[in-house]
Structure formats: structure tokens, C-alpha cells
Amino acid sequence: MTELRVEPYVMPAADLGPENPLPTFRDPQPDRAVDFEAHHIPEEDREGLGWQTGFRVLPYRIQDGYNRRREPREFTCIVLENDYLRVRVLPEVGGKVISIFAKPEQRDLLLCNPVFQPGNLALRNAWTSGGIEWNIGQVGHHYLTCSPLHAAEVEGPGGEPVLRLYAWERVKRVPYHLDLYLPTESRFLLTRVRIINPHDHDIPMYWWTNMGVPEYPEGRVIAPADTTYHGLTVYECPVINGIDYSYCTHIKRSYDLFFRIPPGRRPWEVSVDQQGRGIVHTSTRRLRGRKLFAWGMSQGGRRWQEYLHTAGYNNKEIQAGLAYTQSHSVRMPAGEVWSWTEAIGYFAMDPDDAHSPDWQRAHTAADAVVEAALPEEELNRLDAVMGTVSTRLPTRLLFRGLGWGALENARCAQCNEPSGIPPELPFDQDDLSADQQPWLELLQTGALPPRAAHEEPGQFMVQPEWRALLEASVAAGRSDHWLAWLHLGVMRLEDGDAAGARQAWEESLDRTPTAWAWRNLAVLNRREGNEKAALECYERALAVGVPPVALAVEYAGHLLRNGAMDRLASLLNELPATIRDHERLRLAAGWVALHEKRFGDVRTILGQEFATIQEGERSLTDLWFALHEQELAAAEGVVVDETLKERVRAEFPPPWDIDFRMSVEGDDLYVPPQAG
């Protein structure tokens, strides 16, 4: 018998904190340029490669207000359980599946992170490691990975409970849902994904299911592929430059490995330990991509593992997507509905086959085990059965997500437009919160409510239909105030209209001078290459009053990048202590201290903990090396040149706590330290 229940789940958790009130604008170049010939990209892989993969985050706001102070916190946990598996899902953390516990084997198939600790790795910054994450819309860890999804119970094919997770994705403006199904006698968790394109035009679509799994010593990842992408180069699988990349504990640096599973083969991927035991993920054939991500065995890679979990919880990721790589977008035709079914379960195979140096033998043997455990014909049958559930209305709401789907339904109703959101994904007025209220008022009254100049501008909206409503409201004089003009400028720049954005923000300043409009003009000037004008706008933003923390942090970063150390020092002295204590301003103060030869202060700052270090960021290790370069130069009466820099890197390796480098110089091969 399958059971679905809701229960509390308590773990040490950092505070996610407030969202950043400043809009983060999209990359002016929507497509990533790829030199197909230089990378020898096969002709059949070129479609969609780089298309619409430029960074974008609006209308969402950045989530960078978290810390590393963990206290016990109770999360809502939804449990699906039968005699073989116990599945735990956290709807308020992007619908993450945090655990799939195989009861007969008494082992968790996933890396169940024992803490909630955001790190700076997602499109909106905050991201947590471990478990299963569902990534939709744009390349990267998705917009809702640290935000709530709706969750509801649906009646399954034979009356069993099905867990539905659903949301309205605001960038691509699509509804989607996942139906998690655990039949009574099943040893596999089944997830049927369904995405709806409600538009009258094609859209670039992206989906990757990311599974954080244990990083077994001498463990291997196997997929039925003969070639693989590493970077944007195709190699024979799995040996690259003499190293077998299917063993992630053999590699020094972090890396991605995209398996090119031929169209005629069933897609699957397994991660096994030395005994050939572990986890299998397979799917119907629409989800054709498979990937291995590993943190690497360097000090930086190990530090990231501890930073995102706690000591002793090391993981890697096996992933499955719509395309061969995450540099692809897939063209989703107007009005289409895409669906597929994924299956995850315990896996065991002969260890000699699993670890055979003959890759063909390894993946052929694994394929036979996958087919015996869950025949592809049976998975296709289950997919068809689950298709009958996809359009069923929920029987009970288990958790409310964000209110944007309800707002879209309200807009469609008010404007007499058909809603692209089907009734089986019920978003209702009870979902609406203060975040949606100003836009709901614009919809219902034709006027966006004003705010005081010191208040945050609130949530952003860049959808064309909302821009049309706001443009009409401003033109009619119903919303002729600083806030409406500010939002209009955000909409225009995100749509590529830089001149229109500038005009809107200047109009906003004419109504009421605010730090928000001056800041946006600073960003616009930076994008246009006018650094002097950008600095002037930042100064004007600060002159309006006590600056928002996010503005002070951004301006300090701009000064640091431009080498304006004296002005940066003055800024830090001018800021209130409550703002100056922000970790990014403390890090900026470290560079000021180095500039002023206050080496002891630099060491003090490097001894502190920082929560928002970004994936690939080297600011702490750069400061460490620069400190030692300056100290040696002063002590020995020499200049800082390349010779001294090489010496510092050799003689002064950074301490564990500040080393977040994802790669290091030298050979990729990891050589474990010798005992004794």
C-alpha cells in the first residue's frame, strides 16, 4: 500500500534572508557564440547550441540575503512511501526530493544533505546541494530552487496517491508540473514531467533533472554512450587525455561530462560504488541528455563540499536533460505540451563488469541490468498510464507556492484572454500576497499604487502584457509617479530598449529623486561603457539618503573593479556600521587595508567566514596571494613581478577555509597523499 502524508522535518538551517531589491538585467547578448568548426561540433548537435542561453533573471530578484548561522528549523515535508522506498520532498525548497530511502537495502540513494545551507551557485544566487532538483527554463540552477512550489494530492491510476508539484515559471511564462508516483509494488520512484507552451510562438526550452548522489570512493558513473562532451569538445568515452573521467575521485579539478547517448539507445545513467551498488536513473526517450558533475579532489573542491553540507557528506551529481549539453536550448513549438517519465531506483550489478576497463563491457552489462529491473516497454506503459493522471484535478492541496500563477489567471480573466494555465494546476486568489498586490491593483483599477521614495520598489514584472498595462496607465496620467516610471524603465531595458529605459528613469527622477532610479542609470551607463557617468550616478544615488545595503555593496564592487581605492576607503568610512558590516563590504575593506599596507587587518578579514562566495570566485585566495606578495616585497625590498607571484603560489598555499577554487594549475590527475 502506498502512503502519502505531510509531516514536519527539522534540520539546522541558515536564514535565507531578504531578497535583493535591485533589478538584475539580462545579458545584452541573448545567444552564446559558439565556434562550431573550432570545436568540431558534430552537425547533428549544432541546433540550439548557444541559442537564448545568455544570463537572465528578471522578473525574479536575486536571493543573496542568507547567512551561515544555522539554527533548527521545521520544514514542511511530504512523504511518499511503499514497502520498498520512502521518498521525502520539501515543497518550500523548489520541490526538492531530499531523500529516497531504499528500505530493503537500508541505504539512501541520494545524498541527503543534513543541513539547509544556501550557497552562491544558482541563477538567483541561493542554491542548496544534495537531493533532486528540477531545473526548467534557463541554463543554470533554476529560479525556484530556493522558493516554494505548490503541492497537491492527485488520485493515481489505481486509486493510489500521487504527489503533484507545480508552478508558473515567470521568465518563459509557462506552467509545468511533476507528478510523483510510487505504485504499491514498485521499487522505482516515477516522476512524470509535463510542460505547456501557452504561447502562439516557439520558445527556447531547457530542462535538467539534477540528482545529488553520494561520492563513493572509487565509485563510477556509467551511461550507454561511446562519446562525451567535456567543455565543448567531443571525446571518446570515458578516457580523456589518459584519465578515466567516469571515476570522479581520480580527477583533481571540478568538471562536467556530458554523455552523447545515440538516438537508438535507451537513455539511462547509473552511479555505483566499488561493489557495483548504487542508483539508476532512466527515462522515456524525450529526456535524452545525461551528465556527470564532480567537485574535484583539489582542496577547493573538498572545501565546497564541506561548505554546502558538513564534514563527511561528499557528493557528485548525475543529471538528465532535454539536450546533449546544458549549452543547448531546445525549440518548443507554439501551443505544444511536452511530457516524459523518469524512474529512479536502487541498482546493483557485477562489480567486475561495473569497473571493467573495457567501457563497452561496462555499459552493455549495466544496460542489461537496467532492462531486467525496469524494461523500457514497461516504462513506456507506465508513462501512458500516468498520462491519464496528468489532467486530473487535485483532491487536496498540501502546500501553497507563490502567487504569480494566480495573478496570471486574474490578468487573463480581466483582459478576456484564454488562460494558458490548465485547471489541473489550480492557482487561486488565496495564493496572492503582498508581492502581487500592486500589480493586481494596476490590473483592477488601472493605476499602480505609489510608494514613499525610501521604500523598496517591490517585485518586478517584465511580461509584455504587463508592460502594455503600465504604459497605458502612465500615458493616461493614472500612474504618473516615480515608482511607475521606475518599473517602466526596468521593463524597457529588459526588452532591449535602452533609450526608452533612460527616458523612463529620468522621468522617475523628475517626479521624485530616488536611489533606485540613479542606480539603474548607473547600470545603464556601465553597459554603455561610460564609467565616469556611472560613478556619478552611484554618487547621486548615495546622496539621496542612507543607501540600501544592496546599493552600497554594488557601488563598492564597482569602485574595487575600477581600482578607485581612495574613494572606496572614503565610502566605507561614510557608511553606517550596520551597513559596513555586510560581508561583501568587509571583503572590500580587506583590499583597502592591503592598499594601505595594513597587513594585520587583511589577515583579520581573511579569518572571517563569508556566505555568498560564488562558484568559480577567487576573491579570497586572490587577496591571500596579494597579501603575501606585498609582505615579501616589503620585507625583501623587491617589486611584485611574475617571479615573485609564482614564488608566493608555491610557498604560501591558501588555507582550507578560504580556498573555493574550482580548478588548479597542473595535471588533472588526482594523486592521493601517501600515508605516513
N, C-alpha and C positions, 0 to 999 in steps of 0.2 A: 504494500500500500504506500502510495506517495503522499507525503505530508507537506503542506505549505504553512508556515507560521511566521509571525513577527515577534521578535524578542530583542531586548537590549544587548548591546555589545560594547564592553568597556575596554579602553586601551589608553595608554599615555598618548596625549595628543598636543601638538603645538597649536596655538591660536592662529587661524587663517587670517584674521585681521581685516581691516577695511580695504576696499578696492581703491586703486589709484584713480583720482578724479580727472586726470588729464587724458585727452584722446590720443591714442597711438595710431598714426596714419599709415596706410598701406604703402608698400614699396611702389615707387612710381613706375617700375618696370614689372608688369604683371607676369611676364614669362621669364623663365630662366634660360639663358642662352646656352645651348649645348652644341659643341662641335662634333657632329656625328662622325665625320671622317677621321678626325684626330683620335677619337676614342674607339674607332672601328665598331660603332654600334650596328648590330645586325639590322637589316632593312625592316624586318618584321617587328622590331622593338621600338621603332622611332616614333610611331604615332602617339601623341600625348606626352612625350618626354619633354619636360620643362614647361609644358603648357599650363598657364594660370597657376604656377606654383610659387609665385612671389609672395613674400610675407604680407599677411593682412590679419587684422584682429577686430576692427570696428564692425558692428556696433558694440561689441563686448569691451569691457575695461580690464586693464591689467590687474592681476591679483598678486601684489608684492608687499602686502602688509603683515605677512606672517613672521614668526619668530622661531626660536629653538627651545623655548621654555615649555616642557611637556608636563601636562597635568592630566589625571584621569578624566576621561570624557566618555559620556554614554552616546553611542551612535544607534540609530535605528538599523536593525539587521533583519533581513528577510531570508528565511531558511527554506530550502527545498531538500527533502530527504526521502530516500527509499532504503531498502535493505543493503545497498551497495555503496551509495555515495551520500555525503552530506555537503550541501553547497550553501555557502554564506555570501550574501550580497548586501552591499551598502549603497542604498539609493541616493544618499546625500553626497556621495563621493563619486559622481559620474556613473552610478550603477555598477561600480567595480565589484567583480567577483573576487573576494579576498581569500577564499579557501574552497578547495574541492577535496574533501577528505575521503579517501578510499577505505571503507570500513573493514573489508576482509584482510587487506594488506596493512592496515593501521599506518598509513602514511598520507601526508598531504601532497597532492600532485602539483600544487602551486607553491611559490614562495609566499607564505602568509606573513606579511610584514607585521611585527608585533607592536609597531608604533604608527601614529599618523604624523608624518614629518614632511611638509612640503619642501621642495627644492626648485630651483630656477631652471626648469627644463621644458616647460610647455609653451604653447602659443601665448597663453596669458601669464606666463611665468610659473605659477604654482603647479606642482606635479608631485604625486607620491608613487613610490616604487612598489613592485610586487603585485600579485593578483592579475586579473584580466581587465584590460582597459579597452574600451570601444572607441576607435578614432574615426571620425567622419568629417568630410567637408574640405579640409585643407591640410597640406602636408605638415606633420608635427603632432605632438600630443594635444588632443583636441580641446576645444573651448570649454567644455563642460566637465573636464576631468576632475576638477575640484568644486563642482557645483551640483545641485540636486537634480535628479531626473524624476519624472512621475513613475510610480509603480502601482500596478493593479493586478488583481487575480482574474484569470480568464478560465473558463471551463475547457479542459483539454479534450482530445479525440474520444477518449473512453470515459469521460467524466473526471479524470484526474485534474488536479490544479496545475495551471500554467502561470508562470510569473511574467508579466509584460512590463518592460521598461520602455518609456517613450519620451520624446521631446520634440520641440520645434527648433531647428538649427537656424540661427539668425543670419549667418553670413551667406550661405547658399539658399536660405529660405526654403527649407524642405522639412517635412515631417518624416520621422523614422521611428521604428520600434524594434525591439528584440523580444521574442517570446522564448523564455527558458522553460524547457520541458524535460522532465525526468520520469519516464514511464516506470511503472511499478517494478518490472523485472530488468530494467536497463542498467548496464554498467557504464553507460555514457551519458554525460550531460549534453542535451541537444539544444542548440540555440538557432532559431530561425530569424534572420535579419530581413527587414523589409524597408526600402527607401522609396519615397514617392517624389517624383519631379512634377510639381503642380503648375509649372510654367509653360508658356507657349513657345519656348525656345530651349535649345540644348544648353546643358550646364556641365562644367567640369566637375567630376565626382571623384572622391577619394575615400577609401575605407581600408583601415588596417586594424585587425584584432591583435593586441599585444598581450602576451602571456608571460608574466614573470615566473620563472621556474628555478628550482634550486641549481646552483652551480656545483655540480658534483665534481670531486677530484677525479681527474682523468675521465670525466664524462664526455659524451659525444652527442652531437646533433646530426641526424640523418634525414635526408629528403631524396625523392626519386629524380634527381637532376644530374646531368652529366657536365653541365657548365654553370657558372655562377658569376654574378656581378660583384666586384669588390671595387668600391669607387664607381666609376662609370666605365670600367674596363671588364671585358668578359674573359674569364679564365676557365681552364679545365677544373672540374670539381673533384676533390676539395683542396688539392695541393697548390699553393701559390708561393712562388719563389722558394720552393723546397720545404715549406712548412704546411702541415695539415691543419687547415683552419676549421675543420669540424670539431677540433678539440680546443675549446676556448682557453683552458688553463695552460696551453702551450704558447700563448701569444702575449707579448708584453703590452701592446697598446690596445685601446678600445677600437672596435671595428664592427662593421656591418657586412653580412654575407647574404646576398640575395640569390636564392636557388632558382634557376631557369628550368622549371618543370615543363617538359614538352607538352603541347596541347593534347596529345593522345594518351597521356598518363593521368592516373588518378592523383589529385593533389593531397599530400599529407606531409607531416613533419613529426619526428619523434626526438625526445631528449632522454638519454639513458645514462645510467651510472656504469661503473665498471662491470657490474653483474648483468647488464643489459636490461635493467628495470627503470621505469620512469613514467613518462606521459606521452600520449599521442594526441595530435590534433589533425582532423581530416574534415573535409567539407565537400559539398556538391561543387561542380566544376566552375561556376562563375567566379568563385574566390580562388584564383589560380596562383597568386604570388605566395612565396614562403621566404622567411628571413630568419637569420640568427644575428642577435646583437649581443656583444660581450663587452664588459667594462675594461678588460685587460688586466694583466697581472703586475703592472707597474705600481709604484707607491700611490700615484694619483688615482688610478683605478680602484685600488683597495680602499683608499680614503673615501671615495664616492660611495662605495658600498656601505661602509660604516656610517657615513653622514646621512644616508637616506633610510637606513634601517637601524641597526645597532650591531655591536660586535658579534660575529659568528653567523650572521644572516647574509650570505653571499648569493647573488642570483645572476642569471642571464635572461634573455628574452627570446622566445620563439614567436614568430609573428606570421600573420596571413593577411593578404590584401588582394585588391581587385586587379593590380597590375604587377609586372615583374619587379619594379622598384618603387620606392617612395618619391622618386623624382618624376613620376608619371601622374597625370590626371587622365581619367577615362571619360570620354564623351557620353553623357547620359541624355538620350533624346527627349524632346519635349513630351510631357504627359506620360512618360514611361514609369513603370513600377518594377523595381529590381528586388529580387529575393534570393536567398540561399540558406542552406542549413549547415551549421558547424557542429562537430561532435568531438568531445574531449573525454578521455578516459585513461585508466591505468594501462600500462604497456609493459610487456616482458618478452624478450627474445633471447636466443642463444648468445651468450657473451662473446663466443669466438666469432660468430657472424657479425655481431654488432661492432666489434673492434678489429675486424679484418682490415689489413692494409689494402685489400682489393675493394675499392669503393663500390664497384658493380655488385660484388657479392654482398656487401653490407646492405645496400639499399634494396636489392632484389629480395633478400631474406626478410628484411623489415616489411616490405610490401606484402609478402605472403602472410605475415602475422597480422598486419592491419586488415587485410581482406578476410582472414578467418574470423577475426574478432568482430568486425562490422562490415559485411560485404557491401560493396558500393551499390548493388541493386537494392539492398535493404535500406541504405541511407537515402537513396532516391525515393523509395516508397514512403519513408518517414517524412521526407521533405514535402511530398504531395499531401500526406495526411495533415501535416502542420499547416499547409496552405489553406485548408478548410477552417483552421482556427484563426488565421490572420485577420479576418474581417469580423470576428465575433466581438460583441460588446463586452467590456469587463463586467464581472459580477460584483466586484468590490474594490474600492480604492484603498491602497495600502499606504501611499506616501505622495504628498504633493511636491512637484518640482517648481520651476519658475513660471511666471505668469505671462510670458511672451506669446505662447500659443493661444492663450485666452484673449490677449489683446489683438492678435491677428484675426481670430474669429469675430471679435467685435468690429474690427475695421471692415471686414468683408460684409458683415450684416448691415452696417451703417451705410456702406457705399453700394449696396445691392450687387455685390460681386460674389460669384461662387467661391466658397472656401476650399482651399487646396488641402485642408486637414480633414480626413475622413472621420466619421462618428465613432469608429472603434478606438480613436485616440481622443478621449474626452478631456478637453481643456475648458473650464468653466469660470464664471466670474469669481468664484471663491479662490481661484488661483491668483487673482490680481492683488498687487501690493503697492506700496508707496513708489516703487520703481516705475511702475506702469502708469500711475495716476496722472502725471502731467500730460502724457500722450493721449490717455483716454479723454481728458478734458479738452484737448485740442480737437479730438475726433467728434466729441459730442456738442461742443459749444463754438468751435471754430477759432478758439483762442488758446494759445499756450500760456499757462499762468506764470506771472513774473516771479522773480526771487530777489532777495537782497544781494548786493554786489559781493558780499563776503561769503555767501553760501556757495556750495558746490553746484556746478551746472546740472548734476544728475546724470541719469543714464542716457546714452546716445542712441540715435536712430539714423540709419543711412539708407533704408529701404526706399526705392523710388516713389512709391505711393505716399509714404510719409513726407518725403521732401515736397511733393506736389501740394499736400495739405498745408504744410508750413509756409511754402512760398505764397500760396493764395492768401493765407491768414496775414502775413506780413504786408503783402501788397494792398490788402483791404484795410490796413491800419488796425486790425484787431490784436496783433501781436507785435506792435512796434516798440520793442524794448530790448535791452542789451542781451537778455538770455535767448530770445528768439533769433536775433541776428547771429549770436554766437553759434547756436546749433545749426543754423542755415549755412554758416561758413564751414562747419565740420562736414556737413552733407556734401557741399560743393567740392571741397578738396578731395574727399574720398571718392568722388565721381570724376576726378581728374580736372576739375575746373579751378585752377589756382587763382586766376584773375577774379573770378566770382567769389572765391573764399576770402581773398584780401579785401574786396569791397565790403563783404558782409561783416568782417571783423572790424574794419574801420567804422562802419555804421554802428556796430555794437559799442565801440569806444565813444562815439559821438553821443550815444544815449546815456551811457554810464561807464566811466573808466573802470576796468576790472583787470586783475592779474591774469584772468583766464584768456581774454582776448589778446593782451600783449604777449602772453606766452605763445599762443597759436601763431601770431605774426612772427615771432622769433623762429619758430619751427619752419614756417614758410620761407623766411629769408635764408635759413640754413640750407634748405632744399634747393634754393636758387643760387647757392654759392656765395651769398653776401654775409660773411661772418661779422663784419663790422655792424651792419644793421641788425643782425641777430642779437649781438651783445647789447646794443642799445635798447632793443625791445625787452630783453631779460631785465635790464636795469629798471626800465619803466614798470615792468610787472612787479618787481620787488618794491618799488616806490609807492605802490598803491596802498600798502599796509603790511601787516605781518604776513609773510608769504606762506602759502600752503607748503607742507613738508615736501610733497612731490615736486613742486616747482623749485625749491631750494636745492634738492638733490639733482634735478636735471640741469640746473644752471651751473652748479659746482662741477658736474661731469663735463659740461661744455667748456668751462674755463680750464679744467685739467687737460682735456684733449688739445686745447689751443696753447698750452704752456703758459697761461696767464697766472703765474703762481702768486704774484704780489696781490692781484685783485682777489684771487681765491682765498688768500690769508685774511684779507680785509673782510670778505663775505662771511667767513667762518666766525670772525670776531664779532660781527654785527648781529648774527642770528641769535635768537633766544636759546638758552641752554637746552630747552625741551626739544627744539628742532635740531640743534647742533649735535645732539646725542644719537641721531639716526645713524645706523651702521655705515651707510654709504658716505655720509659726511665725515664720520670718523676715519674711514679709509682715505678720503680726500685729505684729511688733516695729516695723515701719515706722509703723504707726498709733500705737503707743505713743510712738515718737520724735516724731511730729508733735504729739501731745498734750502732750509735754514740751518743745516748741519746739526740739528738736534737729534742725534742718533739714538739716545736713550728713549726719547718719546716715540721714535719709529718702532723700537723693539717692544714698547708697551702696547702699541696699537696692534702689532703683529701677534701679540699674545692673546688678543681678544677673539671671540667667536663671531662669525658672520653667517647669516642665514640665507642670503639671497645671491650667493656666488653662482654665476651662470655656467651651464655646461660649456666647456671649452674656454672659460675665462681664466686668465693667468695673472690677474691683478695682484694677488697676494704674493705669488712666487716672483713676479717682476719686481715688486717692492723689496722683497727679501734680497734678491740678487743686487739690485741697485744700492741697497744699504751697504752690503759688503764691498761693493766696488768703491763706493765713496770712502768707506773706512780705510780700506787698503791704500787707496790713492793718497789720503791724508797722512797716513802713518809712514808711507814709503816715499812720499814726495814725487809721485808719478801721476800721469794723466790716465783717465779712463779710456782705454782703447780696446780693440778686439782681443788683443793678447791678454789683457787683464780680465776681460769678461769671460774668456774661456777658462782662465785660471780659477775665477770665482765659482763657475759652474762645476768645476772638477773638485774644488776643495771645500765648498760650502753647500752641500745639498740641502734643500729646504726641509724643515721638519714636517713630520707627518700631518700635523693639524692644519697646515696651510697649503698643502700640496693637492690641488684639484686639476692637475694637468691630465688631459685625456690621452696624450701621446708624449713620448720622449724620444730624444735623438738616439740613433743607433739601430741595430738589427731588431726586427720584430720578435725574434725567438726569445721566449722566456726561459731562463736558466735558474731553477730554484737554488736558494742558498744551501750550501753544504753543511750538514750537521757537524758540530764540533769545531 
